[in-house]
Amino acid sequence: MDTYTAFAGQARIAAGALPKVALALKHGATAHAPVAIFSDRTGRPVDLDLRGSDREILARLVSEVPAAPDQQPSEPRGRGRPRLGVVAREVTLLPRHWEWLSAQPGGASVALRKLVDEARRTSGDKDRAREAREAAYHFMSAMGGNLPQFEEASRALFADDLRRFASLLVDWPADIRDHAVALAHRHRAD
């Protein structure tokens, strides 16, 4: 499940599932500080409409927040195995690729699924590390772009020198620093 973190100015005020964060913002005092909500998965800001009753807010969340890319319906269901979550999409390949795929046992679909699964197994750690770095960078850019050592911290982050990265953020406001470091290290907890 995706989680979100909200800040009022430089202070972290809520974290968790989006409904929990939204209702905490609606019912909590933010002391006139600007409020920003971030996706912990992407590090990008999220806009919420907190007008109306709790029930109206929760109903809007279902329609406003996009599903993860692997959960978005693409086109009306047709052929395939919809109960298994199989979704038909277009793939563009060169003729030699199609020839190779069609010669594989089970055909192109089975071969592509096997290739994707193997790539996920072999590069999964790298992909998670890259996603964590990008999330930390997006968050840092929004909340700490003008803070000391931002450029050096960004370089350390993308060099995967997380020890140096954390040391460069030592003078940042505690909640922003701690959240940026947590996002950067998130792939190690998965």
C-alpha positions in Angstrom: 0.0 0.0 0.0 1.3 3.5 -0.9 1.9 5.8 2.0 2.0 9.6 2.2 3.7 12.2 4.4 2.3 15.7 5.1 4.3 18.7 6.2 3.2 22.0 7.6 6.1 24.3 6.8 9.2 22.3 7.9 7.3 20.1 10.4 6.0 16.6 9.6 2.4 16.5 10.8 1.0 13.3 9.4 2.0 10.1 7.7 0.3 6.9 6.5 -2.4 5.9 4.0 -3.8 8.8 2.1 -7.3 8.7 3.8 -5.6 8.9 7.2 -3.3 11.8 6.1 -6.2 13.7 4.5 -8.4 13.4 7.6 -5.5 14.3 9.9 -5.0 17.5 7.8 -8.7 18.3 7.8 -9.0 17.9 11.6 -5.6 19.1 12.7 -4.3 22.5 13.2 -1.6 23.5 10.7 -0.7 26.8 12.4 -1.1 28.8 9.2 2.0 27.1 7.7 1.8 26.0 4.1 0.9 22.3 3.9 2.5 19.9 1.5 1.7 16.2 1.0 4.2 13.8 -0.6 3.9 10.3 -2.0 6.5 8.2 -0.2 6.8 6.0 -3.2 7.6 8.8 -5.7 8.6 11.7 -3.5 6.3 13.9 -5.5 3.8 16.3 -4.1 0.1 15.3 -4.1 -2.8 17.8 -4.1 -5.9 17.1 -2.1 -9.3 18.7 -2.0 -10.2 18.8 1.7 -13.5 20.6 1.4 -16.7 19.1 2.7 -17.4 16.3 5.1 -15.1 13.4 5.9 -17.2 11.1 3.7 -17.0 13.6 0.7 -13.2 13.8 1.1 -12.8 10.0 1.2 -15.1 9.6 -1.8 -13.0 12.1 -3.8 -9.8 10.3 -2.9 -11.0 7.3 -4.8 -11.4 9.3 -8.0 -8.5 11.8 -7.6 -5.6 9.5 -6.8 -4.4 7.5 -9.8 -3.8 3.8 -9.3 -0.3 2.5 -9.6 0.7 1.9 -13.2 0.3 -1.8 -13.0 -3.2 -1.4 -11.6 -4.6 1.0 -14.2 -7.1 -0.4 -16.6 -6.0 0.3 -20.1 -8.8 -0.6 -22.4 -12.1 -2.5 -22.1 -11.6 -6.1 -21.3 -11.6 -8.4 -24.2 -9.5 -11.4 -25.0 -7.1 -12.8 -22.4 -7.5 -13.8 -18.8 -9.1 -10.9 -16.9 -9.5 -12.8 -13.7 -5.7 -13.2 -13.5 -5.2 -9.5 -14.2 -4.0 -10.0 -17.7 -4.2 -6.7 -19.6 -3.7 -6.4 -23.4 -1.4 -3.5 -24.5 0.5 -2.7 -27.6 4.2 -3.7 -27.9 6.2 -2.4 -30.8 9.2 -4.6 -31.9 11.3 -5.2 -35.0 10.4 -8.1 -37.2 13.4 -10.2 -36.0 12.2 -9.8 -32.4 8.7 -11.0 -33.4 10.2 -13.9 -35.2 12.2 -14.9 -32.1 9.3 -14.5 -29.8 6.9 -16.5 -31.9 9.4 -19.4 -32.1 9.5 -19.6 -28.3 7.5 -22.3 -26.5 4.1 -20.9 -25.6 4.4 -18.0 -28.0 5.2 -14.3 -27.7 3.1 -13.6 -24.5 4.7 -16.4 -22.5 8.2 -15.5 -23.7 7.7 -11.8 -22.8 6.3 -12.7 -19.4 9.3 -14.9 -18.7 11.7 -12.2 -19.9 10.1 -9.5 -17.7 10.1 -11.8 -14.7 13.8 -12.6 -15.2 14.6 -8.9 -15.6 12.7 -8.1 -12.4 14.6 -10.8 -10.5 18.1 -9.8 -11.8 17.6 -6.0 -11.6 15.0 -5.7 -8.9 17.5 -4.4 -6.3 18.9 -1.9 -8.7 15.4 -0.7 -9.7 14.3 -0.3 -6.1 17.5 1.7 -5.3 17.0 3.9 -8.3 13.3 4.5 -7.3 14.4 5.3 -3.7 17.0 7.8 -4.9 14.5 9.5 -7.3 11.9 9.7 -4.5 14.4 11.3 -2.1 15.5 13.7 -4.8 12.0 14.8 -5.7 11.1 15.4 -2.1 14.4 17.2 -1.4 13.9 19.4 -4.4 10.5 20.5 -3.2 11.3 20.9 0.5 15.0 21.6 0.6 16.1 23.1 -2.7 17.2 26.3 -1.0 18.7 24.6 2.1 22.5 24.4 2.6 24.4 21.6 0.9 21.5 20.7 -1.4 23.7 20.3 -4.5 26.4 18.3 -2.7 23.7 16.1 -1.0 22.1 15.5 -4.4 25.5 14.4 -5.8 26.1 12.1 -2.9 22.5 10.7 -3.2 23.0 9.8 -6.9 26.5 8.4 -6.2 24.8 6.1 -3.8 27.0 7.4 -1.0 24.1 7.5 1.6 26.4 8.0 4.5 27.8 11.2 3.0 24.3 12.1 1.9 23.0 12.0 5.5 26.0 13.9 6.8 25.4 16.7 4.4 21.8 17.1 5.6 22.8 17.5 9.3 21.9 21.3 9.3 18.5 20.8 7.7 15.3 20.9 9.7 15.0 17.6 11.5 11.7 16.4 9.9 12.8 17.2 6.4 16.2 15.7 6.9 14.8 12.5 8.5 12.2 12.0 5.8 14.8 12.5 2.9 17.1 10.0 4.5 14.3 7.6 5.1 13.2 7.8 1.4 16.8 7.3 0.3 17.2 4.2 2.4 13.7 2.8 1.7 14.9 0.2 -0.8 17.0 -1.4 1.9 14.0 -2.1 4.1 12.0 -3.7 1.3 
